[in-house]
Amino acid sequence: MKLVIITGRSGAGKSTALHVLEDLGFFAIDNVPAELIPDITHKAIESNEPDYQRLAIIVDARNITHTLDQFPEIVRQLEQQNISLEVIYLDADDSVLLHRFSETRRKHPLSNNDVILTEAIAEERILLEPFLQLADLTIDTSQLTIHQLRDLISTRLASRKEGQLALLFQSFAFKKGIPSDADMVFDVRCLPNPYWNVALRTLTGKDEKVAEYLRQQLDVTEMLNDIRSFLDKWLPRFIDTNRSYITVAIGCTGGQHRSVFCCEQLAKYFTDELPNVLVRHREL
């Protein structure tokens, strides 16, 4: 049986994630009390109904607080019952969540006459900390549209086969912040910058002219070789610990040239080594 638990802070996109999994053939259930998960999975297995052998459920702060405290133990129990379990945690910056609630005029599940929205958003982060610690995949939706979030979840989950590591290379701009869902971060701002070449300024690291320029730079070659060597050594250790997802973020100043080129080159290399390698360019 396959079970995906979607969790995270309110306004981060959990409902969108659930709809994506439903489209992928999962039986989707929203707002499940954590303490009922074992019963639901047990009955689904007992039914032997094919439609119930792939479940996607949302568990979040709408639960009664004491049931949330049971979540780590529930996860351990499920893992001991031959259930293939993945926990996906969605989050966003506090300012983004505040804007989303203000824009939609929705009520936050933890807000009331005594707790204002900003306090509820901060409190929810603390309340769901055990969920974050158990997450197999974390996704920062701060800079994602609904369509981008749908595509990201679909590609990451649908492309990964059971027991295999899904490796994502993500380029980004340091001036727009480091992705909070990155497992490893490499800084390539020390490399020669094509931006200062007027003929290359409007292009990206995916364009051949920029790629040709960067291939001619010794520092770029050395940086790529060092990152490849590091990942060649340590990715097998993550695989041995049954990690399902790894996000390698590579940043430069604008997220347009150097980081994009490096992600593309590393993805090409590791595609020959691993079955599930993806590339995402946050700023493009």
C-alpha positions as CSV (number, residue, x, y, z in Angstrom):
1,M,0.0,0.0,0.0
2,K,1.2,3.5,-0.8
3,L,0.3,6.4,1.6
4,V,1.3,10.0,1.1
5,I,0.7,12.4,4.0
6,I,0.5,16.1,3.0
7,T,1.1,18.5,5.8
8,G,2.5,22.0,6.3
9,R,1.3,25.5,7.2
10,S,-2.1,26.8,6.2
11,G,-2.0,28.8,2.9
12,A,1.1,27.0,1.6
13,G,-0.8,24.9,-1.0
14,K,-1.8,21.7,0.6
15,S,-5.1,21.5,-1.2
16,T,-3.4,22.0,-4.5
17,A,-1.0,19.2,-3.7
18,L,-3.9,16.9,-2.8
19,H,-5.6,17.6,-6.1
20,V,-2.5,16.8,-8.0
21,L,-2.2,13.4,-6.3
22,E,-5.9,12.7,-6.9
23,D,-5.2,13.4,-10.6
24,L,-2.3,10.9,-10.4
25,G,-4.7,8.2,-9.2
26,F,-4.6,8.5,-5.4
27,F,-7.7,8.3,-3.2
28,A,-7.6,11.7,-1.6
29,I,-8.9,12.7,1.8
30,D,-8.7,16.2,3.4
31,N,-8.4,17.1,7.1
32,V,-7.8,13.7,8.6
33,P,-7.3,13.5,12.4
34,A,-3.9,12.1,12.9
35,E,-5.1,9.5,15.4
36,L,-7.4,8.0,12.7
37,I,-4.7,7.4,10.1
38,P,-3.9,3.8,11.4
39,D,-7.6,2.9,11.2
40,I,-8.0,4.3,7.7
41,T,-5.0,2.5,6.4
42,H,-5.9,-0.8,8.1
43,K,-9.4,-0.7,6.6
44,A,-8.1,0.2,3.2
45,I,-5.7,-2.7,3.2
46,E,-8.3,-5.1,4.5
47,S,-10.8,-4.1,1.8
48,N,-8.3,-5.2,-0.9
49,E,-10.0,-2.6,-3.1
50,P,-7.5,-1.4,-5.7
51,D,-8.8,2.2,-5.5
52,Y,-7.8,2.3,-1.8
53,Q,-4.3,1.0,-2.1
54,R,-2.9,4.5,-3.0
55,L,-4.0,7.0,-0.4
56,A,-3.2,10.8,-0.1
57,I,-4.4,12.6,3.0
58,I,-3.9,16.0,4.5
59,V,-3.0,16.3,8.2
60,D,-2.5,19.8,9.6
61,A,-3.2,22.3,12.3
62,R,-6.9,21.8,12.0
63,N,-6.4,18.7,14.2
64,I,-6.9,18.9,17.9
65,T,-3.5,19.7,19.4
66,H,-3.0,16.5,21.4
67,T,-3.6,14.4,18.2
68,L,-0.8,16.3,16.5
69,D,1.6,15.2,19.3
70,Q,0.9,11.6,18.4
71,F,2.1,12.0,14.8
72,P,5.7,10.9,15.2
73,E,4.6,7.6,16.9
74,I,1.9,7.1,14.2
75,V,4.5,7.4,11.5
76,R,6.7,4.8,13.2
77,Q,3.8,2.4,13.5
78,L,2.9,2.8,9.8
79,E,6.5,2.2,8.7
80,Q,6.5,-1.1,10.7
81,Q,3.4,-2.3,8.9
82,N,4.9,-2.7,5.4
83,I,3.2,0.6,4.3
84,S,5.1,2.7,1.8
85,L,4.9,6.1,3.4
86,E,5.9,9.5,2.3
87,V,5.4,12.8,4.2
88,I,5.3,16.0,2.1
89,Y,5.6,19.3,4.0
90,L,4.6,22.5,2.3
91,D,5.6,25.9,3.6
92,A,6.1,29.5,2.6
93,D,7.5,32.7,4.1
94,D,5.5,34.3,6.8
95,S,4.9,37.5,4.7
96,V,3.7,35.4,1.8
97,L,1.2,33.5,4.0
98,L,0.0,36.7,5.5
99,H,-0.6,38.2,2.0
100,R,-2.4,35.0,0.8
101,F,-4.8,35.1,3.8
102,S,-5.4,38.8,3.4
103,E,-6.0,38.4,-0.3
104,T,-8.5,35.6,0.0
105,R,-10.0,36.8,3.3
106,R,-9.9,33.2,4.6
107,K,-9.8,32.6,8.3
108,H,-6.6,31.0,9.6
109,P,-7.4,27.8,11.6
110,L,-5.5,29.0,14.7
111,S,-6.8,32.6,14.6
112,N,-9.6,33.9,16.9
113,N,-10.7,36.9,18.8
114,D,-7.5,36.6,21.0
115,V,-5.0,35.5,18.3
116,I,-4.4,37.8,15.4
117,L,-3.3,36.4,12.0
118,T,0.5,37.1,12.3
119,E,0.5,35.3,15.7
120,A,-1.5,32.4,14.3
121,I,1.0,32.0,11.4
122,A,4.0,32.0,13.8
123,E,2.2,29.6,16.2
124,E,1.5,27.1,13.5
125,R,5.2,26.9,12.6
126,I,6.0,25.8,16.1
127,L,3.0,23.4,16.3
128,L,4.0,21.6,13.1
129,E,7.7,21.3,13.8
130,P,7.5,17.5,14.4
131,F,5.9,17.1,11.0
132,L,8.7,19.1,9.4
133,Q,11.3,16.9,11.1
134,L,9.7,13.8,9.6
135,A,9.2,15.1,6.1
136,D,10.6,13.2,3.2
137,L,10.1,16.1,0.9
138,T,9.8,19.8,1.8
139,I,8.5,22.4,-0.7
140,D,8.8,26.1,-0.3
141,T,5.9,27.6,-2.3
142,S,6.7,31.3,-1.6
143,Q,7.6,32.0,-5.2
144,L,5.5,29.4,-6.9
145,T,2.2,30.0,-8.8
146,I,-0.5,27.3,-8.5
147,H,0.5,26.0,-11.9
148,Q,4.2,25.8,-11.0
149,L,3.3,24.0,-7.7
150,R,1.2,21.5,-9.6
151,D,3.9,20.8,-12.1
152,L,6.6,20.5,-9.4
153,I,4.6,18.0,-7.3
154,S,3.6,16.0,-10.3
155,T,7.1,15.7,-11.7
156,R,8.8,14.9,-8.4
157,L,6.3,12.3,-7.3
158,A,5.3,10.8,-10.6
159,S,8.8,10.4,-11.9
160,R,10.1,8.6,-8.8
161,K,9.9,4.9,-8.6
162,E,9.6,3.1,-5.3
163,G,12.9,2.8,-3.5
164,Q,14.8,5.3,-5.8
165,L,16.2,8.7,-5.0
166,A,14.7,11.7,-6.8
167,L,17.5,14.3,-7.3
168,L,16.5,17.9,-8.1
169,F,19.0,20.5,-9.2
170,Q,17.6,24.0,-8.6
171,S,19.2,27.3,-9.7
172,F,18.3,30.5,-7.8
173,A,19.3,34.1,-7.2
174,F,20.9,34.9,-3.9
175,K,19.4,38.4,-4.1
176,K,15.9,36.7,-3.9
177,G,16.8,34.4,-1.0
178,I,18.1,30.9,-0.6
179,P,15.4,28.2,-1.2
180,S,14.3,27.0,2.2
181,D,13.6,23.5,0.9
182,A,17.2,22.9,-0.3
183,D,19.2,20.0,1.2
184,M,22.5,21.3,-0.1
185,V,23.4,24.8,-1.3
186,F,26.4,25.7,-3.5
187,D,27.4,29.3,-4.2
188,V,28.9,30.0,-7.7
189,R,29.0,33.8,-7.4
190,C,32.8,33.6,-7.5
191,L,32.7,32.4,-11.1
192,P,33.1,34.8,-14.2
193,N,29.8,36.4,-14.8
194,P,28.4,36.5,-18.4
195,Y,26.2,39.4,-17.3
196,W,29.1,41.7,-17.9
197,N,29.3,40.7,-21.5
198,V,26.7,42.8,-23.3
199,A,26.1,40.2,-26.0
200,L,25.3,37.6,-23.3
201,R,23.4,39.7,-20.8
202,T,19.9,39.0,-22.0
203,L,20.5,35.2,-22.6
204,T,20.5,32.5,-19.9
205,G,22.7,29.6,-18.9
206,K,20.6,27.3,-21.2
207,D,21.7,29.2,-24.3
208,E,24.7,27.8,-26.2
209,K,26.5,31.1,-26.4
210,V,26.5,31.5,-22.6
211,A,27.4,27.8,-22.2
212,E,30.3,28.1,-24.6
213,Y,31.6,31.2,-22.7
214,L,31.4,29.4,-19.3
215,R,33.0,26.2,-20.6
216,Q,36.1,28.2,-21.5
217,Q,36.5,29.4,-17.9
218,L,38.9,27.3,-15.9
219,D,37.2,28.2,-12.6
220,V,33.9,27.0,-13.9
221,T,35.3,23.6,-14.9
222,E,37.0,23.3,-11.5
223,M,33.8,24.2,-9.6
224,L,31.7,21.7,-11.5
225,N,34.3,19.0,-10.9
226,D,34.4,19.7,-7.2
227,I,30.6,19.6,-6.9
228,R,30.4,16.4,-8.9
229,S,33.1,14.8,-6.7
230,F,31.3,15.8,-3.6
231,L,27.9,14.4,-4.8
232,D,29.5,11.3,-6.2
233,K,30.9,10.6,-2.7
234,W,27.9,11.5,-0.6
235,L,24.8,10.7,-2.5
236,P,25.3,7.0,-2.1
237,R,25.3,7.6,1.7
238,F,21.9,9.3,1.5
239,I,20.6,6.5,-0.7
240,D,21.8,4.0,1.9
241,T,19.7,5.8,4.6
242,N,16.6,5.5,2.4
243,R,16.3,9.2,1.5
244,S,13.6,9.6,-1.1
245,Y,14.4,13.2,-2.2
246,I,17.4,15.4,-2.4
247,T,17.3,19.1,-3.6
248,V,20.7,20.6,-4.6
249,A,20.4,24.3,-4.9
250,I,23.0,26.3,-6.9
251,G,22.9,30.1,-6.6
252,C,24.5,33.1,-8.4
253,T,23.6,36.7,-8.2
254,G,20.7,36.9,-10.6
255,G,19.9,33.2,-11.1
256,Q,20.1,33.6,-14.9
257,H,23.6,32.5,-16.2
258,R,26.1,30.7,-14.0
259,S,23.7,28.8,-11.6
260,V,21.5,27.8,-14.6
261,F,24.5,26.5,-16.6
262,C,25.9,24.6,-13.6
263,C,22.5,22.9,-12.9
264,E,22.2,21.9,-16.5
265,Q,25.7,20.4,-16.6
266,L,25.3,18.5,-13.3
267,A,21.9,17.1,-14.3
268,K,23.4,15.8,-17.6
269,Y,26.1,14.1,-15.6
270,F,23.9,12.5,-12.9
271,T,21.2,11.4,-15.4
272,D,23.7,8.7,-16.4
273,E,24.2,7.8,-12.7
274,L,20.6,8.0,-11.3
275,P,17.2,7.2,-12.7
276,N,15.3,10.3,-11.4
277,V,17.1,13.5,-12.0
278,L,15.2,16.8,-12.5
279,V,16.1,20.4,-13.1
280,R,14.3,23.6,-12.0
281,H,15.3,27.2,-12.6
282,R,13.5,29.3,-10.0
283,E,14.2,32.6,-11.6
284,L,13.6,31.8,-15.3
